Amino acid sequence: MKTITIFLSLFAAFATSTASADVKLQDNSKLLGKWQVTHEALALDREKKPLQVTWEFQKDGTLVTTGEDARSGIGEMTIPIKYSVADGVIKKQITPGREKYEDCAVVEMDDKNVVLKCKFLYLFMTRK
């Protein structure tokens, strides 16, 4: 009985890990257009913090980020950064003007929604 319980526990853990397997992108075609970044979280099962940010993936490899930083009082800002799709993931510039990139893997994706796993955060986005 103990063996069966261990086997079932291992199977459940394996099934859970494969259910959240990354989606490998071939190119940027599924990303093109505007996405509303609705939430961010430290993990898929952690609290989601609401966001008011828009990402627009353009054909030329530019990711235009539009959002408002309520803490600074500056108002809405639009920041273009570079991105590409390579090795199945999104490689996006961390800071404009600097050639340092972070990888964001697509965890889940359908026609209207996408979940990205970046270095420190999960981002939840809806197509606009």
N, CA, C and O atoms as CSV, one atom per row, in Angstrom:
chain,resi,resn,atom,element,x,y,z
A,1,MET,N,N,0.820,-1.199,0.000
A,1,MET,CA,C,0.000,0.000,0.000
A,1,MET,C,C,0.865,1.266,0.000
A,1,MET,O,O,0.551,2.249,-0.671
A,2,LYS,N,N,1.953,1.218,0.761
A,2,LYS,CA,C,2.850,2.374,0.833
A,2,LYS,C,C,3.451,2.661,-0.544
A,2,LYS,O,O,3.608,3.821,-0.922
A,3,THR,N,N,3.784,1.615,-1.288
A,3,THR,CA,C,4.350,1.767,-2.621
A,3,THR,C,C,3.356,2.437,-3.561
A,3,THR,O,O,3.733,3.289,-4.366
A,4,ILE,N,N,2.098,2.053,-3.459
A,4,ILE,CA,C,1.059,2.642,-4.311
A,4,ILE,C,C,0.891,4.120,-3.979
A,4,ILE,O,O,0.749,4.945,-4.882
A,5,THR,N,N,0.907,4.459,-2.693
A,5,THR,CA,C,0.759,5.848,-2.276
A,5,THR,C,C,1.926,6.695,-2.809
A,5,THR,O,O,1.716,7.797,-3.317
A,6,ILE,N,N,3.138,6.178,-2.691
A,6,ILE,CA,C,4.310,6.898,-3.199
A,6,ILE,C,C,4.203,7.066,-4.706
A,6,ILE,O,O,4.462,8.147,-5.235
A,7,PHE,N,N,3.821,5.994,-5.400
A,7,PHE,CA,C,3.681,6.048,-6.858
A,7,PHE,C,C,2.651,7.103,-7.272
A,7,PHE,O,O,2.893,7.891,-8.187
A,8,LEU,N,N,1.492,7.111,-6.587
A,8,LEU,CA,C,0.456,8.089,-6.916
A,8,LEU,C,C,0.923,9.517,-6.636
A,8,LEU,O,O,0.606,10.431,-7.397
A,9,SER,N,N,1.673,9.716,-5.555
A,9,SER,CA,C,2.202,11.045,-5.247
A,9,SER,C,C,3.178,11.501,-6.319
A,9,SER,O,O,3.124,12.649,-6.760
A,10,LEU,N,N,4.069,10.611,-6.740
A,10,LEU,CA,C,5.022,10.945,-7.802
A,10,LEU,C,C,4.311,11.227,-9.116
A,10,LEU,O,O,4.680,12.155,-9.836
A,11,PHE,N,N,3.303,10.440,-9.431
A,11,PHE,CA,C,2.541,10.644,-10.664
A,11,PHE,C,C,1.837,11.991,-10.639
A,11,PHE,O,O,1.840,12.709,-11.639
A,12,ALA,N,N,1.227,12.345,-9.496
A,12,ALA,CA,C,0.541,13.639,-9.377
A,12,ALA,C,C,1.522,14.785,-9.532
A,12,ALA,O,O,1.205,15.775,-10.191
A,13,ALA,N,N,2.709,14.678,-8.940
A,13,ALA,CA,C,3.721,15.727,-9.076
A,13,ALA,C,C,4.174,15.838,-10.527
A,13,ALA,O,O,4.344,16.945,-11.037
A,14,PHE,N,N,4.370,14.710,-11.194
A,14,PHE,CA,C,4.779,14.727,-12.604
A,14,PHE,C,C,3.692,15.342,-13.476
A,14,PHE,O,O,3.988,16.147,-14.359
A,15,ALA,N,N,2.442,14.971,-13.237
A,15,ALA,CA,C,1.330,15.499,-14.034
A,15,ALA,C,C,1.206,17.005,-13.840
A,15,ALA,O,O,0.937,17.730,-14.798
A,16,THR,N,N,1.397,17.483,-12.620
A,16,THR,CA,C,1.332,18.914,-12.349
A,16,THR,C,C,2.457,19.650,-13.058
A,16,THR,O,O,2.236,20.716,-13.633
A,17,SER,N,N,3.668,19.087,-13.024
A,17,SER,CA,C,4.785,19.780,-13.656
A,17,SER,C,C,4.656,19.786,-15.170
A,17,SER,O,O,5.071,20.757,-15.802
A,18,THR,N,N,4.106,18.757,-15.772
A,18,THR,CA,C,3.944,18.761,-17.220
A,18,THR,C,C,2.770,19.627,-17.642
A,18,THR,O,O,2.750,20.123,-18.769
A,19,ALA,N,N,1.793,19.820,-16.765
A,19,ALA,CA,C,0.646,20.657,-17.104
A,19,ALA,C,C,1.070,22.113,-17.235
A,19,ALA,O,O,0.466,22.870,-17.994
A,20,SER,N,N,2.106,22.508,-16.498
A,20,SER,CA,C,2.556,23.894,-16.585
A,20,SER,C,C,3.833,24.018,-17.421
A,20,SER,O,O,4.592,24.974,-17.260
A,21,ALA,N,N,4.062,23.071,-18.293
A,21,ALA,CA,C,5.253,23.110,-19.141
A,21,ALA,C,C,5.213,24.331,-20.051
A,21,ALA,O,O,4.148,24.772,-20.483
A,22,ASP,N,N,6.378,24.856,-20.328
A,22,ASP,CA,C,6.476,26.046,-21.156
A,22,ASP,C,C,6.038,25.775,-22.587
A,22,ASP,O,O,6.234,24.682,-23.118
A,23,VAL,N,N,5.442,26.791,-23.199
A,23,VAL,CA,C,5.080,26.762,-24.609
A,23,VAL,C,C,6.288,27.300,-25.366
A,23,VAL,O,O,6.764,28.396,-25.072
A,24,LYS,N,N,6.783,26.550,-26.324
A,24,LYS,CA,C,7.950,26.979,-27.103
A,24,LYS,C,C,7.475,27.780,-28.308
A,24,LYS,O,O,6.751,27.259,-29.157
A,25,LEU,N,N,7.878,29.037,-28.384
A,25,LEU,CA,C,7.516,29.900,-29.509
A,25,LEU,C,C,8.464,29.643,-30.682
A,25,LEU,O,O,9.667,29.470,-30.486
A,26,GLN,N,N,7.924,29.619,-31.885
A,26,GLN,CA,C,8.733,29.476,-33.095
A,26,GLN,C,C,9.224,30.843,-33.583
A,26,GLN,O,O,10.341,30.977,-34.084
A,27,ASP,N,N,8.362,31.850,-33.423
A,27,ASP,CA,C,8.672,33.220,-33.847
A,27,ASP,C,C,7.748,34.155,-33.071
A,27,ASP,O,O,7.092,33.729,-32.120
A,28,ASN,N,N,7.692,35.428,-33.470
A,28,ASN,CA,C,6.881,36.394,-32.725
A,28,ASN,C,C,5.440,36.515,-33.227
A,28,ASN,O,O,4.694,37.357,-32.726
A,29,SER,N,N,5.032,35.706,-34.194
A,29,SER,CA,C,3.723,35.872,-34.829
A,29,SER,C,C,2.548,35.764,-33.857
A,29,SER,O,O,1.546,36.454,-34.045
A,30,LYS,N,N,2.638,34.932,-32.836
A,30,LYS,CA,C,1.543,34.790,-31.871
A,30,LYS,C,C,1.517,35.921,-30.847
A,30,LYS,O,O,0.538,36.080,-30.118
A,31,LEU,N,N,2.581,36.697,-30.794
A,31,LEU,CA,C,2.683,37.786,-29.822
A,31,LEU,C,C,2.276,39.141,-30.375
A,31,LEU,O,O,1.862,40.023,-29.623
A,32,LEU,N,N,2.391,39.311,-31.690
A,32,LEU,CA,C,2.205,40.636,-32.295
A,32,LEU,C,C,0.893,41.281,-31.889
A,32,LEU,O,O,-0.147,40.624,-31.840
A,33,GLY,N,N,0.949,42.575,-31.599
A,33,GLY,CA,C,-0.231,43.330,-31.205
A,33,GLY,C,C,-0.141,43.786,-29.759
A,33,GLY,O,O,0.903,43.681,-29.116
A,34,LYS,N,N,-1.270,44.298,-29.262
A,34,LYS,CA,C,-1.319,44.863,-27.912
A,34,LYS,C,C,-1.837,43.845,-26.912
A,34,LYS,O,O,-2.773,43.091,-27.180
A,35,TRP,N,N,-1.195,43.850,-25.749
A,35,TRP,CA,C,-1.565,42.999,-24.629
A,35,TRP,C,C,-1.692,43.859,-23.378
A,35,TRP,O,O,-0.850,44.721,-23.124
A,36,GLN,N,N,-2.729,43.628,-22.611
A,36,GLN,CA,C,-2.903,44.276,-21.318
A,36,GLN,C,C,-2.264,43.377,-20.266
A,36,GLN,O,O,-2.690,42.238,-20.080
A,37,VAL,N,N,-1.236,43.888,-19.574
A,37,VAL,CA,C,-0.638,43.133,-18.469
A,37,VAL,C,C,-1.541,43.390,-17.265
A,37,VAL,O,O,-1.538,44.483,-16.698
A,38,THR,N,N,-2.309,42.380,-16.883
A,38,THR,CA,C,-3.330,42.563,-15.854
A,38,THR,C,C,-2.819,42.308,-14.445
A,38,THR,O,O,-3.263,42.957,-13.497
A,39,HIS,N,N,-1.879,41.358,-14.296
A,39,HIS,CA,C,-1.388,40.992,-12.963
A,39,HIS,C,C,0.061,40.529,-13.038
A,39,HIS,O,O,0.562,40.151,-14.097
A,40,GLU,N,N,0.720,40.570,-11.877
A,40,GLU,CA,C,2.031,39.970,-11.706
A,40,GLU,C,C,2.009,39.177,-10.404
A,40,GLU,O,O,1.262,39.501,-9.481
A,41,ALA,N,N,2.834,38.136,-10.340
A,41,ALA,CA,C,2.916,37.310,-9.132
A,41,ALA,C,C,4.309,36.708,-9.034
A,41,ALA,O,O,4.996,36.536,-10.040
A,42,LEU,N,N,4.719,36.390,-7.807
A,42,LEU,CA,C,6.016,35.767,-7.594
A,42,LEU,C,C,6.025,34.301,-8.015
A,42,LEU,O,O,7.078,33.746,-8.329
A,43,ALA,N,N,4.849,33.677,-8.019
A,43,ALA,CA,C,4.694,32.278,-8.443
A,43,ALA,C,C,3.258,32.094,-8.927
A,43,ALA,O,O,2.387,32.909,-8.623
A,44,LEU,N,N,3.020,31.045,-9.665
A,44,LEU,CA,C,1.675,30.809,-10.200
A,44,LEU,C,C,0.629,30.675,-9.102
A,44,LEU,O,O,-0.519,31.077,-9.288
A,45,ASP,N,N,1.013,30.116,-7.965
A,45,ASP,CA,C,0.054,29.886,-6.885
A,45,ASP,C,C,0.120,30.953,-5.789
A,45,ASP,O,O,-0.444,30.766,-4.710
A,46,ARG,N,N,0.803,32.066,-6.058
A,46,ARG,CA,C,0.894,33.158,-5.078
A,46,ARG,C,C,-0.090,34.266,-5.432
A,46,ARG,O,O,-0.710,34.248,-6.495
A,47,GLU,N,N,-0.222,35.226,-4.529
A,47,GLU,CA,C,-1.138,36.351,-4.731
A,47,GLU,C,C,-0.756,37.134,-5.985
A,47,GLU,O,O,0.417,37.408,-6.235
A,48,LYS,N,N,-1.777,37.487,-6.765
A,48,LYS,CA,C,-1.568,38.275,-7.979
A,48,LYS,C,C,-1.787,39.755,-7.670
A,48,LYS,O,O,-2.814,40.142,-7.111
A,49,LYS,N,N,-0.807,40.568,-8.043
A,49,LYS,CA,C,-0.902,42.018,-7.844
A,49,LYS,C,C,-1.415,42.635,-9.146
A,49,LYS,O,O,-0.824,42.404,-10.200
A,50,PRO,N,N,-2.499,43.413,-9.100
A,50,PRO,CA,C,-3.036,44.020,-10.324
A,50,PRO,C,C,-2.098,45.074,-10.910
A,50,PRO,O,O,-1.432,45.809,-10.181
A,51,LEU,N,N,-2.061,45.133,-12.237
A,51,LEU,CA,C,-1.241,46.113,-12.953
A,51,LEU,C,C,-2.080,46.812,-14.011
A,51,LEU,O,O,-3.094,46.279,-14.462
A,52,GLN,N,N,-1.659,47.993,-14.402
A,52,GLN,CA,C,-2.275,48.741,-15.496
A,52,GLN,C,C,-1.184,49.076,-16.509
A,52,GLN,O,O,-0.778,50.231,-16.638
A,53,VAL,N,N,-0.721,48.070,-17.217
A,53,VAL,CA,C,0.376,48.217,-18.164
A,53,VAL,C,C,-0.038,47.591,-19.487
A,53,VAL,O,O,-0.709,46.559,-19.510
A,54,THR,N,N,0.361,48.216,-20.585
A,54,THR,CA,C,0.105,47.668,-21.915
A,54,THR,C,C,1.439,47.374,-22.579
A,54,THR,O,O,2.357,48.194,-22.547
A,55,TRP,N,N,1.536,46.190,-23.183
A,55,TRP,CA,C,2.699,45.832,-23.992
A,55,TRP,C,C,2.237,45.706,-25.430
A,55,TRP,O,O,1.229,45.055,-25.705
A,56,GLU,N,N,2.961,46.319,-26.348
A,56,GLU,CA,C,2.670,46.156,-27.765
A,56,GLU,C,C,3.903,45.566,-28.455
A,56,GLU,O,O,4.938,46.219,-28.586
A,57,PHE,N,N,3.760,44.314,-28.889
A,57,PHE,CA,C,4.828,43.642,-29.621
A,57,PHE,C,C,4.724,44.041,-31.089
A,57,PHE,O,O,3.708,43.785,-31.736
A,58,GLN,N,N,5.770,44.664,-31.611
A,58,GLN,CA,C,5.778,45.108,-32.997
A,58,GLN,C,C,6.663,44.178,-33.832
A,58,GLN,O,O,7.564,43.519,-33.314
A,59,LYS,N,N,6.379,44.145,-35.147
A,59,LYS,CA,C,7.103,43.262,-36.068
A,59,LYS,C,C,8.596,43.530,-36.103
A,59,LYS,O,O,9.388,42.614,-36.319
A,60,ASP,N,N,8.987,44.783,-35.890
A,60,ASP,CA,C,10.397,45.168,-36.024
A,60,ASP,C,C,11.257,44.829,-34.799
A,60,ASP,O,O,12.418,45.230,-34.732
A,61,GLY,N,N,10.691,44.091,-33.826
A,61,GLY,CA,C,11.455,43.721,-32.643
A,61,GLY,C,C,11.415,44.752,-31.535
A,61,GLY,O,O,12.256,44.737,-30.637
A,62,THR,N,N,10.437,45.652,-31.593
A,62,THR,CA,C,10.256,46.653,-30.551
A,62,THR,C,C,9.072,46.255,-29.679
A,62,THR,O,O,8.008,45.898,-30.185
A,63,LEU,N,N,9.265,46.318,-28.383
A,63,LEU,CA,C,8.200,46.097,-27.412
A,63,LEU,C,C,7.928,47.442,-26.752
A,63,LEU,O,O,8.758,47.949,-25.997
A,64,VAL,N,N,6.756,48.021,-27.040
A,64,VAL,CA,C,6.391,49.324,-26.489
A,64,VAL,C,C,5.584,49.085,-25.215
A,64,VAL,O,O,4.491,48.518,-25.245
A,65,THR,N,N,6.149,49.532,-24.100
A,65,THR,CA,C,5.508,49.381,-22.796
A,65,THR,C,C,4.895,50.711,-22.400
A,65,THR,O,O,5.575,51.737,-22.391
A,66,THR,N,N,3.613,50.692,-22.073
A,66,THR,CA,C,2.916,51.902,-21.639
A,66,THR,C,C,2.296,51.624,-20.279
A,66,THR,O,O,1.585,50.636,-20.100
A,67,GLY,N,N,2.572,52.500,-19.328
A,67,GLY,CA,C,2.020,52.319,-17.993
A,67,GLY,C,C,2.195,53.568,-17.171
A,67,GLY,O,O,2.778,54.557,-17.615
A,68,GLU,N,N,1.680,53.503,-15.965
A,68,GLU,CA,C,1.743,54.642,-15.058
A,68,GLU,C,C,2.352,54.183,-13.750
A,68,GLU,O,O,1.937,53.171,-13.186
A,69,ASP,N,N,3.331,54.920,-13.269
A,69,ASP,CA,C,3.936,54.638,-11.977
A,69,ASP,C,C,3.283,55.569,-10.959
A,69,ASP,O,O,3.622,56.749,-10.869
A,70,ALA,N,N,2.344,55.019,-10.196
A,70,ALA,CA,C,1.595,55.828,-9.245
A,70,ALA,C,C,2.482,56.421,-8.160
A,70,ALA,O,O,2.171,57.481,-7.618
A,71,ARG,N,N,3.579,55.752,-7.838
A,71,ARG,CA,C,4.459,56.238,-6.768
A,71,ARG,C,C,5.215,57.503,-7.176
A,71,ARG,O,O,5.457,58.373,-6.339
A,72,SER,N,N,5.588,57.614,-8.444
A,72,SER,CA,C,6.422,58.748,-8.867
A,72,SER,C,C,5.617,60.000,-9.182
A,72,SER,O,O,6.154,61.107,-9.123
A,73,GLY,N,N,4.343,59.846,-9.514
A,73,GLY,CA,C,3.523,60.993,-9.866
A,73,GLY,C,C,3.820,61.555,-11.244
A,73,GLY,O,O,3.333,62.631,-11.593
A,74,ILE,N,N,4.613,60.844,-12.031
A,74,ILE,CA,C,4.986,61.306,-13.375
A,74,ILE,C,C,3.820,61.195,-14.350
A,74,ILE,O,O,3.738,61.974,-15.301
A,75,GLY,N,N,2.944,60.269,-14.138
A,75,GLY,CA,C,1.856,60.029,-15.072
A,75,GLY,C,C,2.207,58.892,-16.010
A,75,GLY,O,O,3.108,58.101,-15.730
A,76,GLU,N,N,1.502,58.813,-17.112
A,76,GLU,CA,C,1.712,57.715,-18.053
A,76,GLU,C,C,3.033,57.871,-18.794
A,76,GLU,O,O,3.399,58.967,-19.217
A,77,MET,N,N,3.734,56.764,-18.942
A,77,MET,CA,C,5.010,56.742,-19.656
A,77,MET,C,C,4.955,55.664,-20.725
A,77,MET,O,O,4.338,54.615,-20.535
A,78,THR,N,N,5.604,55.929,-21.848
A,78,THR,CA,C,5.733,54.951,-22.923
A,78,THR,C,C,7.216,54.706,-23.139
A,78,THR,O,O,7.986,55.630,-23.399
A,79,ILE,N,N,7.603,53.432,-23.027
A,79,ILE,CA,C,9.015,53.078,-23.121
A,79,ILE,C,C,9.189,51.980,-24.173
A,79,ILE,O,O,8.658,50.882,-24.007
A,80,PRO,N,N,9.926,52.261,-25.256
A,80,PRO,CA,C,10.222,51.218,-26.238
A,80,PRO,C,C,11.490,50.463,-25.846
A,80,PRO,O,O,12.508,51.071,-25.516
A,81,ILE,N,N,11.418,49.140,-25.884
A,81,ILE,CA,C,12.591,48.301,-25.654
A,81,ILE,C,C,12.665,47.254,-26.756
A,81,ILE,O,O,11.695,47.036,-27.482
A,82,LYS,N,N,13.806,46.615,-26.877
A,82,LYS,CA,C,13.994,45.587,-27.892
A,82,LYS,C,C,13.562,44.228,-27.355
A,82,LYS,O,O,13.659,43.960,-26.157
A,83,TYR,N,N,13.082,43.369,-28.265
A,83,TYR,CA,C,12.778,41.992,-27.906
A,83,TYR,C,C,13.014,41.108,-29.124
A,83,TYR,O,O,13.079,41.587,-30.256
A,84,SER,N,N,13.140,39.830,-28.873
A,84,SER,CA,C,13.216,38.842,-29.948
A,84,SER,C,C,12.699,37.519,-29.400
A,84,SER,O,O,12.519,37.354,-28.193
A,85,VAL,N,N,12.467,36.594,-30.300
A,85,VAL,CA,C,12.094,35.245,-29.902
A,85,VAL,C,C,13.224,34.328,-30.367
A,85,VAL,O,O,13.539,34.261,-31.556
A,86,ALA,N,N,13.819,33.634,-29.422
A,86,ALA,CA,C,14.909,32.706,-29.727
A,86,ALA,C,C,14.869,31.552,-28.727
A,86,ALA,O,O,14.539,31.739,-27.556
A,87,ASP,N,N,15.202,30.388,-29.199
A,87,ASP,CA,C,15.202,29.186,-28.354
A,87,ASP,C,C,13.853,28.967,-27.670
A,87,ASP,O,O,13.795,28.421,-26.568
A,88,GLY,N,N,12.771,29.393,-28.320
A,88,GLY,CA,C,11.421,29.167,-27.804
A,88,GLY,C,C,10.945,30.155,-26.764
A,88,GLY,O,O,9.820,30.031,-26.280
A,89,VAL,N,N,11.774,31.149,-26.397
A,89,VAL,CA,C,11.391,32.116,-25.361
A,89,VAL,C,C,11.513,33.544,-25.886
A,89,VAL,O,O,12.129,33.796,-26.921
A,90,ILE,N,N,10.908,34.470,-25.145
A,90,ILE,CA,C,11.019,35.895,-25.451
A,90,ILE,C,C,12.260,36.411,-24.743
A,90,ILE,O,O,12.432,36.204,-23.542
A,91,LYS,N,N,13.110,37.074,-25.483
A,91,LYS,CA,C,14.291,37.713,-24.904
A,91,LYS,C,C,14.040,39.213,-24.995
A,91,LYS,O,O,14.057,39.791,-26.082
A,92,LYS,N,N,13.805,39.844,-23.827
A,92,LYS,CA,C,13.477,41.265,-23.833
A,92,LYS,C,C,14.514,42.063,-23.073
A,92,LYS,O,O,15.063,41.616,-22.066
A,93,GLN,N,N,14.766,43.244,-23.576
A,93,GLN,CA,C,15.721,44.170,-22.982
A,93,GLN,C,C,15.241,44.542,-21.582
A,93,GLN,O,O,14.061,44.827,-21.377
A,94,ILE,N,N,16.156,44.535,-20.629
A,94,ILE,CA,C,15.784,44.880,-19.259
A,94,ILE,C,C,15.630,46.386,-19.104
A,94,ILE,O,O,14.677,46.856,-18.484
A,95,THR,N,N,16.567,47.141,-19.667
A,95,THR,CA,C,16.569,48.598,-19.565
A,95,THR,C,C,16.823,49.184,-20.945
A,95,THR,O,O,17.725,48.727,-21.648
A,96,PRO,N,N,16.043,50.190,-21.353
A,96,PRO,CA,C,16.294,50.808,-22.663
A,96,PRO,C,C,17.732,51.323,-22.773
A,96,PRO,O,O,18.268,51.914,-21.835
A,97,GLY,N,N,18.338,51.088,-23.927
A,97,GLY,CA,C,19.686,51.586,-24.161
A,97,GLY,C,C,20.797,50.692,-23.655
A,97,GLY,O,O,21.965,50.946,-23.950
A,98,ARG,N,N,20.474,49.661,-22.907
A,98,ARG,CA,C,21.481,48.722,-22.405
A,98,ARG,C,C,21.250,47.371,-23.056
A,98,ARG,O,O,20.106,46.944,-23.214
A,99,GLU,N,N,22.296,46.714,-23.425
A,99,GLU,CA,C,22.175,45.434,-24.116
A,99,GLU,C,C,22.160,44.256,-23.145
A,99,GLU,O,O,22.841,43.253,-23.359
A,100,LYS,N,N,21.383,44.389,-22.087
A,100,LYS,CA,C,21.195,43.299,-21.132
A,100,LYS,C,C,19.755,42.821,-21.266
A,100,LYS,O,O,18.820,43.621,-21.225
A,101,TYR,N,N,19.583,41.503,-21.428
A,101,TYR,CA,C,18.267,40.925,-21.711
A,101,TYR,C,C,17.878,39.913,-20.653
A,101,TYR,O,O,18.730,39.326,-19.985
A,102,GLU,N,N,16.567,39.718,-20.512
A,102,GLU,CA,C,16.056,38.646,-19.672
A,102,GLU,C,C,15.172,37.749,-20.522
A,102,GLU,O,O,14.556,38.202,-21.486
A,103,ASP,N,N,15.113,36.489,-20.162
A,103,ASP,CA,C,14.267,35.531,-20.858
A,103,ASP,C,C,12.913,35.464,-20.173
A,103,ASP,O,O,12.826,35.439,-18.946
A,104,CYS,N,N,11.853,35.437,-20.980
A,104,CYS,CA,C,10.499,35.230,-20.483
A,104,CYS,C,C,9.906,34.048,-21.253
A,104,CYS,O,O,9.690,34.122,-22.462
A,105,ALA,N,N,9.653,32.974,-20.536
A,105,ALA,CA,C,9.083,31.783,-21.148
A,105,ALA,C,C,7.561,31.870,-21.104
A,105,ALA,O,O,6.987,32.366,-20.135
A,106,VAL,N,N,6.920,31.388,-22.150
A,106,VAL,CA,C,5.459,31.336,-22.181
A,106,VAL,C,C,5.030,30.057,-21.463
A,106,VAL,O,O,5.329,28.953,-21.916
A,107,VAL,N,N,4.328,30.216,-20.340
A,107,VAL,CA,C,3.866,29.074,-19.553
A,107,VAL,C,C,2.537,28.569,-20.105
A,107,VAL,O,O,2.338,27.363,-20.256
A,108,GLU,N,N,1.630,29.496,-20.406
A,108,GLU,CA,C,0.314,29.161,-20.962
A,108,GLU,C,C,-0.012,30.189,-22.032
A,108,GLU,O,O,0.353,31.359,-21.920
A,109,MET,N,N,-0.709,29.735,-23.075
A,109,MET,CA,C,-1.081,30.681,-24.125
A,109,MET,C,C,-2.272,30.149,-24.898
A,109,MET,O,O,-2.331,28.976,-25.265
A,110,ASP,N,N,-3.234,31.057,-25.137
A,110,ASP,CA,C,-4.315,30.787,-26.078
A,110,ASP,C,C,-4.513,32.063,-26.898
A,110,ASP,O,O,-3.676,32.964,-26.842
A,111,ASP,N,N,-5.600,32.152,-27.651
A,111,ASP,CA,C,-5.807,33.317,-28.517
A,111,ASP,C,C,-5.961,34.626,-27.753
A,111,ASP,O,O,-5.648,35.689,-28.290
A,112,LYS,N,N,-6.437,34.570,-26.512
A,112,LYS,CA,C,-6.757,35.792,-25.768
A,112,LYS,C,C,-5.873,36.040,-24.551
A,112,LYS,O,O,-5.785,37.174,-24.080
A,113,ASN,N,N,-5.217,35.007,-24.033
A,113,ASN,CA,C,-4.462,35.141,-22.784
A,113,ASN,C,C,-3.089,34.498,-22.894
A,113,ASN,O,O,-2.882,33.551,-23.652
A,114,VAL,N,N,-2.159,35.037,-22.118
A,114,VAL,CA,C,-0.827,34.446,-22.034
A,114,VAL,C,C,-0.293,34.652,-20.619
A,114,VAL,O,O,-0.551,35.675,-19.985
A,115,VAL,N,N,0.450,33.671,-20.141
A,115,VAL,CA,C,1.146,33.767,-18.864
A,115,VAL,C,C,2.627,33.618,-19.166
A,115,VAL,O,O,3.051,32.629,-19.763
A,116,LEU,N,N,3.419,34.616,-18.746
A,116,LEU,CA,C,4.860,34.594,-18.952
A,116,LEU,C,C,5.578,34.373,-17.628
A,116,LEU,O,O,5.165,34.889,-16.590
A,117,LYS,N,N,6.653,33.604,-17.677
A,117,LYS,CA,C,7.516,33.437,-16.517
A,117,LYS,C,C,8.834,34.121,-16.850
A,117,LYS,O,O,9.640,33.608,-17.627
A,118,CYS,N,N,9.036,35.285,-16.250
A,118,CYS,CA,C,10.284,36.014,-16.426
A,118,CYS,C,C,11.202,35.673,-15.252
A,118,CYS,O,O,10.888,34.783,-14.462
A,119,LYS,N,N,12.309,36.358,-15.133
A,119,LYS,CA,C,13.315,35.988,-14.136
A,119,LYS,C,C,12.752,35.958,-12.714
A,119,LYS,O,O,12.967,34.990,-11.985
A,120,PHE,N,N,12.047,36.993,-12.322
A,120,PHE,CA,C,11.561,37.081,-10.950
A,120,PHE,C,C,10.043,37.063,-10.814
A,120,PHE,O,O,9.529,36.910,-9.706
A,121,LEU,N,N,9.309,37.216,-11.929
A,121,LEU,CA,C,7.854,37.367,-11.864
A,121,LEU,C,C,7.132,36.545,-12.922
A,121,LEU,O,O,7.679,36.232,-13.979
A,122,TYR,N,N,5.908,36.212,-12.608
A,122,TYR,CA,C,4.969,35.705,-13.597
A,122,TYR,C,C,4.099,36.886,-14.006
A,122,TYR,O,O,3.622,37.638,-13.156
A,123,LEU,N,N,3.894,37.045,-15.307
A,123,LEU,CA,C,3.055,38.120,-15.826
A,123,LEU,C,C,1.846,37.515,-16.513
A,123,LEU,O,O,1.977,36.580,-17.303
A,124,PHE,N,N,0.668,38.046,-16.215
A,124,PHE,CA,C,-0.596,37.567,-16.768
A,124,PHE,C,C,-1.118,38.633,-17.712
A,124,PHE,O,O,-1.320,39.780,-17.315
A,125,MET,N,N,-1.339,38.247,-18.980
A,125,MET,CA,C,-1.690,39.243,-20.000
A,125,MET,C,C,-2.920,38.786,-20.790
A,125,MET,O,O,-3.160,37.595,-20.988
A,126,THR,N,N,-3.684,39.789,-21.231
A,126,THR,CA,C,-4.872,39.572,-22.052
A,126,THR,C,C,-4.742,40.405,-23.309
A,126,THR,O,O,-4.350,41.571,-23.249
A,127,ARG,N,N,-5.074,39.807,-24.461
A,127,ARG,CA,C,-4.986,40.526,-25.740
A,127,ARG,C,C,-6.026,41.632,-25.784
A,127,ARG,O,O,-7.179,41.443,-25.396
A,128,LYS,N,N,-5.588,42.803,-26.270
A,128,LYS,CA,C,-6.496,43.964,-26.383
A,128,LYS,C,C,-7.130,43.995,-27.749
A,128,LYS,O,O,-7.922,44.890,-28.041
